[in-house]
């Protein structure tokens, strides 16, 4: 039995978790800053790092208490090394180094994107969706994952399409050239005067809107040879929403209030549909091209109900999507990834440095 303490502080959530054998969650504690940053319409990096400093010790202590383990019963500490906000990453890394040094524990550093992928190893069989079949029973056994799988990591800072051929084996198929999908949700949410974060607010508004009300662009980028690739671009879609607002409300500027009668719900639904269509189409095409056994969807935007529904219907292979509690940043996923790297023999020295930018593949 391997027991891993995970620590995550890459953005605006301070989190610690204890995971056994890479699958069983003994504890998962997340201190969110979303209400604090809402007044700024996005994460304020300096404030985020200061709050991490205040939160990190009690969060780790609470995770150990809930798991009913001591540091003497921990086999290793897994911590997010990057990518993320530099000031935030330093707080988690410093905590992990101090615990490792003080208690003689091995240290395993984890790429945040890899952590999102390993959230799927913590999800039960009911989060594996097979076309044409009802979801598995919640109490059933874990269904083993067979490689290769196509992974869509989609969050506020990242939109990556990855081919995973084994543990720790990644091939980057494509990514965003500009805004990540979650970032586009936040920016369009601000244009529509919806509360931060934009993802949940746009989803809520879209429930009362028509996805076909506005024909927003679906960007399909092509290589120099004219072949469609697996890259993404959402900045033009964001601009299309702005232009439509200026048509509906002549003279509109991004900081102006919206006039009564502007169809916010329809705009939200049409924008959301444009994002989802491109994400699903590219993931499904990659699954066919590389003969993937499954498609994984991970990251904060994987909580979007429209994306989940469309991917399950359109991927063409079984789809795994984590429960909502494991979609956003959390230390349980970092510990799950750490379990596999620990078993593979990875040990990191105490003098490691954080990496604010760190590609997975």
C-alpha positions as CSV (number, residue, x, y, z in Angstrom):
1,X,0.0,0.0,0.0
2,X,1.4,3.4,-1.0
3,X,0.1,6.6,0.7
4,X,0.9,9.9,-1.0
5,X,0.3,13.4,0.4
6,X,-0.5,15.8,-2.5
7,X,-0.1,19.6,-2.4
8,X,-1.5,21.9,-5.1
9,X,-1.2,25.7,-5.2
10,X,-0.7,26.6,-8.9
11,X,-3.4,29.3,-9.1
12,X,-6.1,30.3,-6.7
13,X,-6.9,27.1,-4.8
14,X,-4.9,25.9,-1.9
15,X,-5.3,22.2,-1.6
16,X,-3.9,19.1,0.1
17,X,-5.0,15.5,-0.1
18,X,-4.1,12.0,0.9
19,X,-4.4,9.2,-1.7
20,X,-3.8,5.5,-1.2
21,X,-2.6,3.3,-4.1
22,X,-3.3,6.1,-6.6
23,X,-7.1,5.5,-6.5
24,X,-8.6,5.8,-3.0
25,X,-9.2,9.3,-1.7
26,X,-8.6,9.3,2.1
27,X,-9.0,13.1,2.3
28,X,-9.2,16.1,-0.1
29,X,-9.2,19.6,1.2
30,X,-9.6,22.7,-1.0
31,X,-9.5,26.3,0.1
32,X,-10.9,28.3,-2.8
33,X,-10.3,32.0,-3.4
34,X,-12.9,32.5,-6.0
35,X,-15.1,34.9,-4.0
36,X,-12.1,37.1,-3.3
37,X,-11.0,37.3,-6.9
38,X,-14.5,37.8,-8.2
39,X,-14.3,41.5,-7.5
40,X,-11.4,41.8,-10.0
41,X,-13.1,39.7,-12.7
42,X,-10.1,37.3,-12.6
43,X,-7.3,36.0,-10.5
44,X,-5.1,38.7,-8.9
45,X,-1.7,36.9,-8.7
46,X,-0.2,38.9,-5.8
47,X,-3.3,38.4,-3.6
48,X,-3.5,34.8,-4.6
49,X,0.1,34.0,-3.3
50,X,-0.5,35.9,-0.1
51,X,-3.7,33.9,0.6
52,X,-1.8,30.7,-0.2
53,X,0.7,31.6,2.5
54,X,-2.1,32.0,5.1
55,X,-3.9,28.8,4.0
56,X,-1.3,26.2,3.2
57,X,-0.4,25.0,6.7
58,X,-4.0,24.6,8.0
59,X,-5.1,22.9,4.7
60,X,-2.3,20.3,4.9
61,X,-3.0,19.8,8.6
62,X,-6.7,19.3,7.9
63,X,-6.0,16.8,5.1
64,X,-3.8,14.7,7.4
65,X,-6.4,14.8,10.2
66,X,-9.3,13.8,7.9
67,X,-7.3,10.9,6.5
68,X,-6.4,9.9,10.0
69,X,-2.7,9.5,9.1
70,X,0.5,11.1,10.4
71,X,3.5,12.2,8.3
72,X,5.2,9.1,9.6
73,X,2.7,7.0,7.7
74,X,3.2,9.0,4.4
75,X,5.4,7.3,1.8
76,X,6.0,10.4,-0.3
77,X,4.9,14.0,-1.0
78,X,3.7,15.0,-4.5
79,X,3.6,18.7,-5.2
80,X,2.8,20.8,-8.3
81,X,6.0,22.1,-9.8
82,X,4.2,24.0,-12.7
83,X,2.7,25.4,-14.8
84,X,0.9,28.1,-13.0
85,X,1.4,31.4,-11.3
86,X,5.0,31.7,-10.0
87,X,4.1,33.2,-6.7
88,X,1.4,30.6,-6.0
89,X,3.6,27.7,-7.0
90,X,6.4,28.8,-4.7
91,X,4.1,28.5,-1.6
92,X,3.2,24.9,-2.3
93,X,6.7,23.9,-3.3
94,X,8.1,25.5,-0.1
95,X,5.7,23.7,2.1
96,X,6.5,20.4,0.4
97,X,10.2,20.9,0.7
98,X,9.9,21.8,4.4
99,X,7.9,18.7,5.2
100,X,10.1,16.4,3.1
101,X,13.3,17.8,4.8
102,X,11.8,17.7,8.3
103,X,10.4,14.2,8.1
104,X,12.8,12.5,5.7
105,X,10.2,11.9,3.0
106,X,10.8,11.5,-0.7
107,X,9.6,14.3,-2.9
108,X,7.9,13.9,-6.3
109,X,7.2,17.0,-8.5
110,X,4.2,16.9,-10.8
111,X,3.1,18.8,-13.9
112,X,-0.3,20.3,-13.2
113,X,-1.7,19.2,-16.5
114,X,-0.6,15.6,-15.7
115,X,-2.5,15.9,-12.5
116,X,-5.7,16.8,-14.3
117,X,-5.3,13.6,-16.4
118,X,-4.8,11.4,-13.3
119,X,-8.1,12.7,-11.8
120,X,-9.6,10.0,-14.1
121,X,-7.9,7.3,-12.0
122,X,-9.8,8.6,-9.0
123,X,-13.2,8.5,-10.8
124,X,-15.4,5.5,-10.3
125,X,-17.0,3.4,-13.0
126,X,-20.0,5.6,-13.1
127,X,-17.8,8.3,-14.7
128,X,-17.0,6.1,-17.7
129,X,-19.6,6.6,-20.4
130,X,-20.1,4.1,-23.2
131,X,-22.1,5.0,-26.3
132,X,-25.5,3.4,-26.2
133,X,-25.1,2.0,-22.7
134,X,-26.4,3.3,-19.3
135,X,-23.7,4.4,-16.8
136,X,-22.1,1.7,-14.7
137,X,-23.2,1.2,-11.1
138,X,-21.6,3.5,-8.6
139,X,-20.6,0.6,-6.4
140,X,-19.0,-1.4,-9.3
141,X,-15.3,-2.1,-9.6
142,X,-12.9,0.3,-11.3
143,X,-12.7,-0.4,-15.1
144,X,-9.0,-0.6,-16.1
145,X,-7.8,2.0,-18.5
146,X,-6.2,0.7,-21.7
147,X,-3.9,2.8,-23.8
148,X,-3.8,4.7,-26.1
149,X,-6.2,7.4,-25.0
150,X,-6.9,10.9,-26.3
151,X,-6.9,13.5,-23.6
152,X,-8.6,16.9,-23.8
153,X,-7.3,19.1,-21.0
154,X,-9.4,22.2,-21.0
155,X,-9.3,24.8,-18.3
156,X,-8.9,28.5,-17.6
157,X,-5.2,28.5,-18.6
158,X,-4.9,25.5,-20.9
159,X,-6.5,23.9,-23.9
160,X,-4.4,20.9,-24.9
161,X,-5.2,17.8,-27.0
162,X,-2.8,14.9,-26.0
163,X,-2.2,11.3,-27.0
164,X,-1.3,9.3,-24.0
165,X,0.3,5.9,-24.8
166,X,1.2,4.9,-21.3
167,X,1.9,6.2,-17.8
168,X,4.0,9.3,-18.3
169,X,4.1,9.0,-22.1
170,X,2.5,11.9,-23.9
171,X,2.4,13.3,-27.4
172,X,1.0,16.8,-27.8
173,X,-1.4,16.8,-30.7
174,X,-2.4,20.4,-30.5
175,X,-3.2,23.3,-28.2
176,X,-4.5,26.9,-28.2
177,X,-2.8,29.6,-30.1
178,X,-4.4,32.3,-28.0
179,X,-7.1,32.2,-25.4
180,X,-7.7,28.9,-23.5
181,X,-11.3,27.8,-23.6
182,X,-11.8,28.7,-19.9
183,X,-10.2,32.1,-20.4
184,X,-12.6,32.7,-23.3
185,X,-15.6,31.8,-21.1
186,X,-14.4,34.3,-18.5
187,X,-13.8,37.1,-21.0
188,X,-17.2,36.5,-22.7
189,X,-18.8,36.3,-19.3
190,X,-17.5,39.8,-18.6
191,X,-18.8,41.1,-21.9
192,X,-22.2,39.7,-21.0
193,X,-22.1,41.2,-17.5
194,X,-22.3,37.8,-15.9
195,X,-20.6,37.0,-12.5
196,X,-17.1,35.6,-12.3
197,X,-16.1,32.9,-13.0
198,X,-17.5,33.0,-16.5
199,X,-17.8,29.2,-17.1
200,X,-20.6,28.4,-14.6
201,X,-22.4,31.7,-15.3
202,X,-22.5,31.2,-19.0
203,X,-23.7,27.6,-18.6
204,X,-26.5,28.8,-16.3
205,X,-27.5,31.6,-18.7
206,X,-27.3,29.2,-21.7
207,X,-29.9,26.9,-20.1
208,X,-32.5,29.5,-21.0
209,X,-31.1,30.4,-24.4
210,X,-31.0,29.1,-27.9
211,X,-27.7,27.6,-29.1
212,X,-28.7,28.4,-32.8
213,X,-29.7,32.0,-32.1
214,X,-26.3,33.4,-33.4
215,X,-24.0,31.7,-35.9
216,X,-20.7,32.3,-34.2
217,X,-17.6,31.0,-35.9
218,X,-16.1,27.5,-35.4
219,X,-12.3,28.0,-36.0
220,X,-10.6,25.0,-37.7
221,X,-7.0,25.8,-38.1
222,X,-4.9,24.3,-40.9
223,X,-1.2,23.5,-41.4
224,X,1.0,25.0,-44.0
225,X,0.1,22.0,-46.2
226,X,-3.6,22.9,-45.9
227,X,-4.4,20.0,-43.6
228,X,-6.7,20.6,-40.7
229,X,-4.7,20.2,-37.4
230,X,-5.5,19.8,-33.8
231,X,-4.8,23.4,-32.7
232,X,-7.4,25.7,-31.2
233,X,-8.1,29.5,-31.4
234,X,-10.9,31.2,-29.4
235,X,-9.9,34.9,-29.5
236,X,-11.8,35.3,-32.8
237,X,-14.9,33.8,-31.2
238,X,-14.6,36.2,-28.3
239,X,-14.3,39.1,-30.8
240,X,-17.4,37.8,-32.7
241,X,-19.4,38.1,-29.5
242,X,-18.2,41.6,-28.9
243,X,-19.1,42.6,-32.5
244,X,-22.6,41.1,-32.1
245,X,-23.1,43.1,-28.9
246,X,-22.1,46.2,-30.8
247,X,-24.7,45.4,-33.5
248,X,-27.4,44.8,-30.9
249,X,-26.4,47.8,-28.9
250,X,-24.9,50.5,-31.2
251,X,-21.9,52.2,-29.6
252,X,-21.4,49.5,-27.0
253,X,-18.0,49.3,-25.4
254,X,-16.7,46.5,-23.2
255,X,-17.2,48.5,-20.0
256,X,-20.7,49.7,-20.8
257,X,-23.7,48.2,-19.1
258,X,-26.0,46.2,-21.3
259,X,-29.4,47.7,-22.2
260,X,-32.6,45.8,-21.4
261,X,-33.6,43.5,-24.3
262,X,-30.1,42.4,-25.2
263,X,-30.5,38.6,-25.5
264,X,-27.8,37.5,-23.0
265,X,-29.1,34.0,-22.7
266,X,-29.1,33.4,-26.5
267,X,-25.6,34.9,-26.8
268,X,-24.3,32.7,-23.9
269,X,-25.9,29.6,-25.5
270,X,-24.6,30.3,-29.0
271,X,-21.1,31.1,-27.7
272,X,-21.0,27.9,-25.6
273,X,-22.1,25.8,-28.5
274,X,-19.4,27.2,-30.7
275,X,-16.7,26.3,-28.1
276,X,-18.1,22.8,-27.5
277,X,-18.5,22.0,-31.2
278,X,-14.8,22.6,-31.9
279,X,-13.6,20.7,-28.8
280,X,-15.7,17.6,-29.5
281,X,-14.9,17.6,-33.2
282,X,-11.2,17.7,-32.7
283,X,-11.1,15.1,-29.9
284,X,-13.3,12.7,-31.8
285,X,-11.2,13.1,-35.0
286,X,-8.0,12.4,-32.9
287,X,-9.6,9.3,-31.4
288,X,-10.3,7.9,-34.9
289,X,-6.9,8.8,-36.3
290,X,-4.9,7.3,-33.5
291,X,-7.3,4.4,-32.7
292,X,-7.7,5.5,-29.1
293,X,-9.5,3.1,-26.8
294,X,-11.1,6.0,-24.8
295,X,-11.3,9.8,-24.7
296,X,-10.5,11.6,-21.4
297,X,-11.8,15.1,-20.7
298,X,-10.2,16.9,-17.8
299,X,-9.7,20.3,-16.3
300,X,-12.0,23.0,-15.0
301,X,-14.1,23.3,-18.2
302,X,-14.8,19.6,-18.1
303,X,-17.4,20.5,-15.5
304,X,-19.5,22.2,-18.3
305,X,-22.6,20.1,-18.8
306,X,-23.0,20.9,-22.5
307,X,-19.4,19.7,-23.2
308,X,-19.9,16.5,-21.2
309,X,-23.1,15.7,-23.0
310,X,-21.7,16.5,-26.5
311,X,-18.5,14.6,-25.9
312,X,-20.3,11.5,-24.7
313,X,-22.5,11.5,-27.7
314,X,-19.9,12.4,-30.3
315,X,-16.5,10.9,-29.3
316,X,-17.3,7.5,-30.9
317,X,-15.5,5.6,-28.1
318,X,-16.0,5.4,-24.3
319,X,-15.5,8.7,-22.5
320,X,-14.2,9.3,-19.0
321,X,-15.0,12.7,-17.3
322,X,-14.2,13.2,-13.6
323,X,-16.8,14.1,-11.0
324,X,-17.3,17.8,-10.5
325,X,-15.2,17.8,-7.4
326,X,-12.2,16.7,-9.4
327,X,-12.6,19.0,-12.4
328,X,-11.2,22.1,-10.8
329,X,-7.7,22.3,-9.3
330,X,-7.2,19.9,-6.4
331,X,-4.4,18.0,-4.7
332,X,-6.0,14.6,-5.0
333,X,-5.2,14.5,-8.7
334,X,-1.6,15.6,-7.9
335,X,-1.2,12.8,-5.4
336,X,-2.7,10.3,-7.9
337,X,-0.1,11.3,-10.5
338,X,2.5,11.2,-7.8
339,X,1.6,7.6,-7.0
340,X,2.5,6.4,-10.5
341,X,5.7,8.5,-10.7
342,X,6.8,7.3,-7.2
343,X,6.3,3.7,-8.2
344,X,8.3,4.4,-11.4
345,X,11.2,5.5,-9.2
346,X,11.0,9.3,-9.6
347,X,12.6,11.2,-6.7
348,X,13.3,14.9,-6.8
349,X,15.9,16.8,-4.9
350,X,15.0,19.6,-2.5
351,X,16.6,22.2,-4.7
352,X,14.1,21.9,-7.5
353,X,12.7,25.2,-8.9
354,X,9.1,25.8,-9.9
355,X,8.3,26.2,-13.6
356,X,5.6,28.8,-14.4
357,X,5.6,27.5,-18.0
358,X,6.1,23.8,-18.4
359,X,4.7,21.9,-21.4
360,X,3.5,18.4,-20.6
361,X,4.7,16.7,-23.8
